[in-house]
Each structure stands twice: as structure tokens, then as C-alpha cells.
């Protein structure tokens, strides 16, 4: 919780407005409740005394087959931290036997980032654009395979 609080104090979770630490604890639990899974993502980062620590959280909805992950980077996460975090997560999920497919959705601001991850690292594939599919803005759809992907396919 201390890393989430620090991230909030540096500008993350701006939707919460100006809240006390006690209010923040309640509010962050409310934000995280809809997700079945939450991971703290750690990586090399020069701001930590030992050079390694949390750079964001990965949250995911999961219905027993489809996983929909979302990465929330902390303000001190470098572009390299962001790439490594998402690629490592997608690689982990690719070998998770309980996951069939990963669905990743993006707006205009992150579509190039995800396209780059797909082309450079092969961890996800671009499906297409849904015009005005994200509350009036365009929505971009990507997917990655989970460990159970081929179990669901019929010959």
C-alpha cells in the first residue's frame, strides 16, 4: 500500500482528487475490487536504493477463459520499465494453463505502444479499431494467447 500511496502523491490515480491517506486506502480498494487479479510489478529502477522496486501494478479481469489485463505504471516508471513490465506479463500469461486468451484494449494514446510490443516482441496481435468504441473515442483491440489457447480449439 505504501507504493500505491507514493504513486498517488506523485500524480497517479488523479481521479481520486485530494484525499487523506485513510481515504486513499478505502478508495484504492474500491478501484481494485472489480479485478480478479492484482500484481505489483517490480523492475530495475534507479530511484530505489538497491536499484530495484515497484514500477506499477497490473490488474486483470478474468472470466475463466479470457483475461483482460491493464497496466498502471507509477510516475517514476521509465519507458523501459513499461515495456519490460507488459512484455514480461504477457509472456507469463502465455504459459499460464488457466488462461485461454488475453484481450488488451487501448485508446489513441497507447495504440502505438501496443503495436510496437506486438511487432517487436510478438506478445500480442493487433485485431482492429472500433470507431467511437471507447466512450466516443476510438478503441483499439489486441490479443495474446494464453496457455490454454489451443485446448479450446476444435480439430
N, C-alpha and C positions, 0 to 999 in steps of 0.2 A: 504494500500500500504506500510505502514511503516514496517509491519511484513514481507511482502514479500521481501522488501529491506534488512531487518535484516537477513532473511534466506539466501539471496543471498550472503551477506557479510560473512556469516559463512559457505558457501560451497554449498548451494542449487543452482539449475539452472546453473550448471557449463557449460552447452552447450552454454551459452551466452558469455563466455570469459570475458575479462576485460573491463567493460563498466562503464560509468559515471551513476549517479543517473537518469539523464534525459533520457539517452539511455536505461537504465534498464526499466523505466516506459513504453516506447514505445515497447521494446522487450517483456516484460511480457504480455502486452495487445495482442501482436501478438501470443504469446504462448497460451493464454486463449481464443482467438477468435473462434477457431473451436468447442469449447464446448458450449452446450446449457445452462448448469447449472454450477455454481461455488459456493461452500460453504467454508467459513472459519470454520475450526474445532477447537473448544476450549476444554480444559480439565484441570484437576489439574496438575500443574507442578511447582516444587519448584523454578524455575528460575524467576517466576513472583512475584512481591512484595506482592500481595494478594493471591498468590498460585494458580492462575487460569488464563489461557490465551490461545492464538492460538498455536497449535502444528502442524498444517498442513492445506492443502487445499484439498478438494475433488472436482474433476471436473467430468463432465459426458456428454457423447454424448447421445442423445435421439431421436428416430425416431417416437415417438407416441405410441410405444409398448415396444420396447427394450431399456433398459438403459445400458450403458457401463461406469461404474464409474472407476476412477483412483484416488488413494490417494497419495498425495505428502507430505510426512512428512517433518517437519523442522528439522534441525540438532539437536536441543535441545529436540526433542520428545523422550521420553523413550520408551522401548519396550511395556510397559503397555499402554502408550498413543496411540501407533499404534494399538494395539489390540482393545482397547476400541473405538477408532475412527471408525475403519472399522466395528466392530460389531454393534455399535450404528447406523451407516449409513445404514447398511443392514437391521436392524430392522425397521428403519424409512421407508425405501423404500418398505419393505414387506407390510406395511399398506397404502402405497400411492395408491389411487384408479386409478390414471392415468398411473401407471407403470404395464406392464404385466410381464416382466421378466428382470432380471439383468444378464448381461454377464460379467464375470470377466476373463481376460486373464493374464497369468503370464509366465515369463521365469523361468529358473532353479533356479535363486537366491531367488525367493519368493514362489515357489510352496509349500514348506513345511509349510510356514506361512499360506497360504490359506487352505491347507488340514487340518491344526490344527484348524482353525476357523470353518471349516465345521464339524469336528468331535466333538469338544468341545462345540461349541455354536449353531450348527445347522442352521447357517445363509446362508450357501451356500453348494453346492454339486459339487463334482468332476466329470467331464464328461470324460476327457481323455486327451491324449497327441497328438499333431500334430507334427510329426518329421520334423524338419527344417522349422516349420511353422512361425517362428518369425525372418525373415531376416537371415535365415540359422541356427538359434538356435531353439531348441525345444520350442514349445508353449503349455502351459497347459490351459485347458478350465474348468471354473467353472460357475455355475449359481445359482441364487437365485430367488425366486418367488416374484413378486410384488403384490399389492393389487388387480389388475385386472386379475391376472393369470387365475382364473377359469372362468371368463367371456368369454375368448377366446376359451375355450374347448367346444366341442360339445358332447352331450349325445348319 
